[in-house]
Amino acid sequence: MQRNLLSKHFFDRAKKVIPGGVNSPVRACKSVGADPIFVESGSGCWVWDVDGNSYMDFVCSWGPLILGHCHPEVVAAVKKAAETGSSFGIPTWSEVKLAEMIVDMVPSIEKVRLVNSGTEATMSAVRLARGFTNRKKIVKFNGCYHGHADSFLVKAGSGVATLGIPGSPGVPEEIVQNTIAIPFNDKDAVKNVLDKEGDQVACIIVEPVPANMGVVLPDEDFLPFLRQITQERGIVLIFDEVITGFRLAPGGAQEYFDIMPDLTCLGKIIGGGLPVGAYGGKAEIMDQIAPDGPVYQAGTLSGNPLAMAAGIKTLEILSRPGIYELLENRMDYLAGELKTISQKYGIKCTIQKIASMMTCFFGQDGPIRNFEQASQSDTEFYGKYFRQMLRNGVYLAPSQFEAAFVSLAHNWDDLDFAIEATESSFKVLA
């Protein structure tokens, strides 16, 4: 029997000084009927809480820890950088090196600007698209989460969906009026919107593989359709690859699907899990950013040496032969075994995966193509499953509307442990 006395103690203290006791809402674990565990350390694919319990981690800091926790080469690089200074607000060579690596690896990026988070990347990319086109409106898709900037909190996925919040107070109506949200994978909806308002639309922003309503795959012709119609209408196509970037392939979803957007947003994976983000794309668009152009964006910690060191080492490791094949093979094995076990115990679920990311949509028996379908999942069962897996030593995302990630640190024995934990859990819950 696990004891979580210290975690409960810290949570009680946290609620007195931090809203909800957490610094990001989903961490509160409300939707899964649990209190959060407080982590003390991590190594490889394992984390340990303050009470000494160990858990196999399939959250991986919400995706970016593709090498696992505390990879020794990344740790060594960060230590070396810390010895020379953590922040300068002055250019360093490491910023240039990481930028060059991103340009070399991501097919559509000719120039890139480093920022501090995925939210900064997406809000900056939208501002740039508006400045470049001199148009106001943006099109996004229901259930795609692009961070917490005002323009994006319209039918967002992830934490907003998990908490049952339709939008957010504090977002002015006039800003919301410039955001058009439509169903993912719906070409007719895109065409109808652009037929009516296309001359006012600056950009379409999309997660090429949504992971914030759970993993939802694009229809085979959907991304090519978006590319074609935006080119025809002079609209900037933005791929939000904060999750898929360097996850699906070295060049992200755009390499995986061979679709080149105008702008791409990247997240913490380019900093080995440290706070960092980036947006980049065609030089003619990126040259509109200050100081070369009139579109302003800045940040004191952008390109900070610690994140640069971790990012350079992470991308170096991901460039080694066979990495992505290994990750995909491990996820194929895990997903296949989970499907077999769910059928054995009569647990109704749809398992959707791509590369090294996966979601089990409970209560579903067909493909999930959009947020409207994902939202019909059995969240009550997911909560029971989450709690049972936690008892069995496996930490999953505390939300039905998220992905599970395999890292290079998950070896075959680790996956067998997770599979046995799942069978034990399903046996109890069936």
C-alpha positions in Angstrom: 0.0 0.0 0.0 1.5 3.3 -1.1 1.8 6.1 1.5 1.4 9.7 0.3 1.6 11.5 3.6 4.3 14.0 2.5 2.6 14.6 -0.8 -0.6 15.4 0.9 1.2 17.7 3.4 2.9 19.6 0.6 -0.3 19.9 -1.3 -2.1 21.3 1.7 0.7 23.9 2.1 0.7 24.7 -1.6 -3.0 25.5 -1.7 -2.4 28.2 0.8 0.1 30.1 -1.4 -0.5 28.8 -5.0 -3.9 28.9 -6.8 -5.2 25.4 -6.7 -2.0 24.3 -5.1 -0.3 23.9 -8.6 1.4 26.0 -11.2 -0.4 24.4 -14.1 -4.0 23.4 -13.7 -4.0 19.7 -14.9 -1.4 18.9 -12.3 -4.0 19.2 -9.6 -5.4 15.8 -10.8 -9.0 16.9 -10.2 -10.4 15.2 -13.3 -9.0 11.8 -12.2 -10.3 12.1 -8.7 -6.9 12.1 -7.1 -4.5 14.5 -5.3 -1.2 15.2 -7.0 2.0 13.4 -6.1 5.0 15.7 -5.4 8.1 14.5 -7.2 11.5 14.5 -5.7 13.7 13.1 -8.4 13.8 11.3 -11.8 16.2 9.1 -13.6 15.7 7.3 -17.0 11.9 6.5 -17.3 11.3 6.6 -13.5 10.3 9.3 -11.0 10.3 9.1 -7.2 7.9 11.1 -5.0 8.6 12.7 -1.7 7.2 9.6 0.1 9.7 7.3 -1.6 7.3 5.7 -4.1 8.6 5.0 -7.5 6.6 5.4 -10.8 7.3 4.6 -14.4 6.8 7.9 -16.2 4.8 8.1 -19.4 4.2 11.8 -19.2 7.9 12.7 -19.8 7.3 16.4 -18.8 4.4 16.4 -21.3 6.5 15.1 -24.1 9.9 16.8 -24.3 11.9 14.3 -22.3 12.4 12.1 -25.3 15.8 10.9 -23.8 14.3 10.3 -20.4 15.1 12.0 -17.1 18.6 13.1 -16.3 20.3 11.8 -19.4 24.0 11.8 -18.4 25.2 13.6 -21.6 22.5 16.3 -21.2 23.3 16.7 -17.5 27.0 17.1 -18.2 26.3 19.7 -20.9 24.1 21.8 -18.5 26.6 21.6 -15.7 29.4 22.8 -18.0 27.2 25.7 -19.2 26.2 26.6 -15.6 29.8 27.0 -14.7 30.2 29.8 -17.2 27.0 31.7 -16.5 23.2 31.0 -16.6 22.0 34.2 -18.3 23.6 37.2 -19.9 21.0 39.0 -22.1 23.9 39.2 -24.6 24.3 36.9 -27.6 26.2 33.7 -27.1 27.6 31.2 -29.6 25.3 28.4 -28.3 22.3 30.3 -29.6 23.7 30.3 -33.1 24.6 26.6 -32.9 21.2 25.5 -31.8 19.5 27.7 -34.4 21.7 26.2 -37.1 20.8 22.7 -35.9 17.0 23.5 -36.1 17.4 25.0 -39.6 19.3 21.9 -40.7 16.8 19.4 -39.2 13.3 21.1 -39.8 12.6 21.2 -43.5 10.5 24.4 -43.8 12.6 26.6 -41.4 15.0 29.0 -43.1 15.3 31.3 -40.1 14.4 30.8 -36.5 13.8 33.0 -33.4 14.3 31.4 -29.9 11.8 32.2 -27.2 11.1 30.7 -23.7 8.0 28.5 -24.2 5.6 27.0 -26.6 3.0 29.7 -25.7 5.5 32.4 -26.6 6.3 30.7 -29.9 2.6 30.4 -31.0 1.6 33.9 -29.9 4.7 35.4 -31.6 4.0 33.4 -34.8 0.4 34.6 -35.0 1.5 38.2 -34.4 4.1 37.7 -37.2 1.5 36.3 -39.6 -0.8 39.2 -38.9 2.0 41.7 -39.5 3.1 39.9 -42.7 -0.5 39.7 -44.2 -1.9 42.9 -42.6 -5.0 40.8 -41.7 -6.6 40.3 -38.2 -8.4 36.9 -38.1 -6.9 33.5 -37.3 -8.4 30.1 -37.8 -7.8 27.3 -35.3 -9.3 23.9 -34.7 -11.5 22.7 -31.8 -9.4 20.8 -29.3 -6.0 22.0 -30.5 -4.2 23.7 -27.7 -1.7 26.4 -28.6 -0.9 27.8 -25.2 -2.8 30.2 -23.0 -2.5 33.4 -25.0 -5.9 35.2 -25.4 -6.4 34.3 -29.0 -6.1 30.6 -28.4 -8.5 30.0 -25.5 -11.4 29.4 -27.8 -12.5 25.7 -27.7 -9.0 24.7 -26.7 -8.1 21.2 -25.7 -5.8 19.9 -22.9 -6.3 21.6 -19.5 -9.3 23.7 -20.7 -11.1 20.5 -21.8 -10.0 18.6 -18.8 -11.4 21.2 -16.4 -14.6 21.6 -18.4 -13.9 25.3 -19.1 -15.5 26.6 -22.4 -13.0 29.5 -22.7 -11.6 31.9 -20.1 -12.8 35.0 -18.3 -10.4 37.8 -18.8 -10.2 37.3 -22.6 -11.8 40.4 -24.2 -14.7 39.7 -26.6 -13.1 41.7 -29.4 -10.1 39.4 -29.3 -12.2 36.3 -29.4 -14.1 37.7 -32.4 -10.9 37.5 -34.4 -10.5 33.8 -33.6 -12.5 31.3 -35.7 -12.6 27.8 -34.3 -13.8 24.8 -36.4 -13.7 21.0 -36.2 -10.4 19.3 -37.0 -10.3 17.1 -40.1 -13.3 19.0 -41.6 -12.3 20.3 -45.0 -15.8 21.7 -45.7 -15.7 23.8 -42.6 -12.4 25.2 -43.6 -13.6 26.0 -47.1 -16.8 27.6 -45.9 -14.9 29.9 -43.5 -12.4 31.0 -46.1 -15.1 31.5 -48.7 -16.8 34.0 -46.3 -13.8 35.6 -44.6 -10.7 34.5 -46.3 -9.6 38.0 -47.2 -9.5 38.8 -43.5 -7.7 35.6 -42.3 -4.0 36.0 -41.5 -3.2 32.4 -40.7 -4.5 28.9 -40.0 -2.7 27.4 -37.0 -2.9 23.7 -36.4 -1.3 20.9 -34.5 -0.5 18.6 -37.5 -1.2 15.7 -35.1 -3.3 17.0 -32.2 -2.1 15.7 -28.8 -4.0 17.9 -26.5 -7.4 16.3 -27.1 -5.6 13.0 -27.0 -3.7 11.7 -30.1 -5.9 12.4 -33.1 -4.5 11.6 -36.6 -5.1 13.9 -39.6 -7.0 12.4 -42.4 -4.7 11.5 -45.3 -5.8 14.4 -47.4 -6.3 17.0 -44.6 -2.9 18.5 -44.2 -2.3 18.6 -48.0 -5.6 20.4 -48.3 -4.7 23.0 -45.7 -1.4 23.6 -47.5 -3.1 24.0 -50.9 -5.9 26.3 -49.8 -3.7 28.6 -47.7 -1.3 29.0 -50.6 -4.2 29.8 -52.9 -5.6 32.5 -50.5 -2.4 34.1 -49.4 -2.9 32.8 -45.8 0.0 31.8 -43.6 0.0 28.2 -42.6 1.4 27.6 -39.1 2.2 24.2 -37.8 2.2 24.1 -34.0 4.9 21.3 -33.5 5.4 22.0 -29.8 4.5 18.3 -29.3 5.3 16.7 -32.6 8.5 18.5 -33.3 11.5 16.1 -33.0 8.9 13.5 -31.8 7.6 12.1 -35.0 10.9 12.4 -36.9 14.0 14.6 -36.8 12.1 17.2 -38.8 8.8 16.7 -37.0 5.4 16.1 -38.5 6.2 18.2 -41.6 8.9 15.7 -42.4 6.7 12.7 -41.4 3.9 13.8 -43.7 6.0 15.8 -46.2 4.0 19.0 -45.9 5.9 22.3 -45.6 4.1 25.0 -43.6 5.1 28.7 -43.7 5.8 28.9 -40.0 6.6 26.3 -37.4 6.4 26.5 -33.6 8.6 24.3 -31.4 8.7 23.7 -27.7 10.7 22.4 -24.8 12.2 19.4 -26.6 14.7 21.7 -28.3 16.0 22.5 -24.8 16.1 18.9 -23.5 13.0 19.8 -21.3 14.3 23.1 -20.0 12.2 26.2 -20.6 12.6 27.1 -24.3 10.6 27.5 -27.5 11.1 28.7 -31.0 9.3 29.8 -34.1 10.7 29.8 -37.6 9.9 29.5 -41.2 10.4 31.2 -44.6 13.0 33.9 -44.6 10.7 36.5 -46.2 8.3 36.1 -43.3 10.9 35.9 -40.6 12.6 39.0 -41.9 9.6 41.0 -40.7 10.7 40.5 -37.1 12.5 43.3 -35.3 15.3 44.4 -35.6 15.1 43.6 -39.3 11.4 44.4 -39.6 8.5 46.1 -37.8 7.0 43.1 -35.9 8.2 43.3 -32.3 9.0 40.4 -30.0 11.7 40.2 -27.3 12.7 38.3 -24.2 15.6 38.6 -21.8 16.0 34.8 -21.2 15.5 33.9 -24.9 18.4 31.7 -25.9 19.7 31.3 -22.3 22.9 29.2 -22.1 21.5 26.4 -20.0 18.6 25.6 -22.3 20.9 26.0 -25.3 23.4 23.5 -23.9 20.7 20.9 -23.1 19.1 21.5 -26.5 22.3 21.1 -28.5 23.1 17.8 -26.8 19.5 16.5 -27.1 19.4 17.2 -30.9 22.9 15.7 -31.3 21.6 12.4 -29.7 18.4 12.5 -31.8 20.5 12.7 -34.9 22.1 9.4 -34.3 21.1 6.5 -36.6 18.1 4.3 -35.6 16.7 6.4 -32.8 13.3 7.0 -34.3 12.9 3.4 -35.5 13.6 2.2 -32.0 11.1 4.6 -30.4 8.4 3.6 -32.8 9.0 -0.1 -32.4 8.7 0.3 -28.6 5.5 2.2 -28.9 4.1 -0.3 -31.4 4.8 -3.1 -28.9 3.2 -1.2 -26.0 0.1 -0.2 -27.9 -0.4 -3.7 -29.4 -0.2 -5.3 -25.9 -2.6 -2.8 -24.4 -5.1 -3.5 -27.2 -4.9 -7.2 -26.6 -5.4 -6.8 -22.8 -8.3 -4.5 -23.2 -10.0 -7.0 -25.5 -9.3 -9.8 -23.1 -11.1 -8.0 -20.2 -13.8 -6.4 -22.3 -12.6 -2.9 -21.7 -14.0 -0.7 -24.5 -11.4 1.7 -25.8 -9.8 3.0 -29.0 -6.1 3.2 -29.0 -4.6 5.8 -31.3 -0.8 6.1 -31.8 1.8 7.6 -34.1 5.6 7.3 -33.7 6.3 7.4 -29.9 3.0 8.9 -28.7 -0.4 7.3 -27.9 -3.8 7.8 -26.3 -6.4 5.2 -25.1 -9.8 6.7 -25.5 -12.0 4.8 -23.1 -15.6 4.1 -23.9 -14.9 4.4 -27.6 -15.0 1.8 -30.3 -14.1 3.7 -33.5 -11.5 6.1 -34.9 -11.4 9.5 -33.1 -11.1 12.2 -35.8 -11.9 15.4 -33.9 -12.4 16.9 -30.5 -16.2 16.5 -30.7 -15.7 12.7 -30.8 -12.8 12.7 -28.3 -15.0 14.5 -25.8 -17.4 11.6 -25.7 -14.8 9.4 -24.0 -15.5 7.9 -20.6 -13.5 10.2 -18.4 -14.9 8.6 -15.2 -13.3 5.3 -16.3 -10.1 7.0 -17.2 -10.0 8.4 -13.6 -10.3 4.9 -12.2 -7.7 3.7 -14.5 -5.3 6.5 -13.6 -5.6 5.8 -9.9 -5.2 2.0 -10.3 -2.1 2.4 -12.5 -0.7 4.8 -9.9 -1.1 2.1 -7.3 0.7 -0.3 -9.6 3.6 2.1 -10.0 2.9 3.8 -13.4 2.3 7.5 -13.8 0.1 8.5 -16.7 -1.2 12.0 -17.6 -3.9 13.0 -15.2 -6.3 13.7 -18.0 -8.1 11.6 -20.7 -7.3 14.3 -23.2 -3.5 13.9 -23.3 -0.9 11.6 -24.8 1.4 9.0 -23.3 5.0 9.2 -24.5 7.7 6.6 -24.8 11.3 7.8 -24.3 14.6 6.2 -25.2 14.9 5.4 -21.5 11.9 3.0 -21.7 13.6 -0.4 -22.4 11.7 -3.6 -23.2 11.7 -4.7 -19.5 10.2 -1.4 -18.5 7.4 -1.8 -21.1 6.7 -5.3 -19.8 6.3 -3.8 -16.3 3.8 -1.3 -17.7 1.9 -4.0 -19.6 1.7 -6.1 -16.4 0.5 -3.1 -14.5 -2.2 -2.5 -17.1 -3.4 -6.1 -17.0 -3.6 -5.9 -13.2 -5.5 -2.7 -13.5 -8.0 -3.9 -16.1 -8.6 -7.1 -14.1 -9.7 -5.0 -11.2 -11.7 -2.5 -13.2 -13.4 -5.0 -15.6 
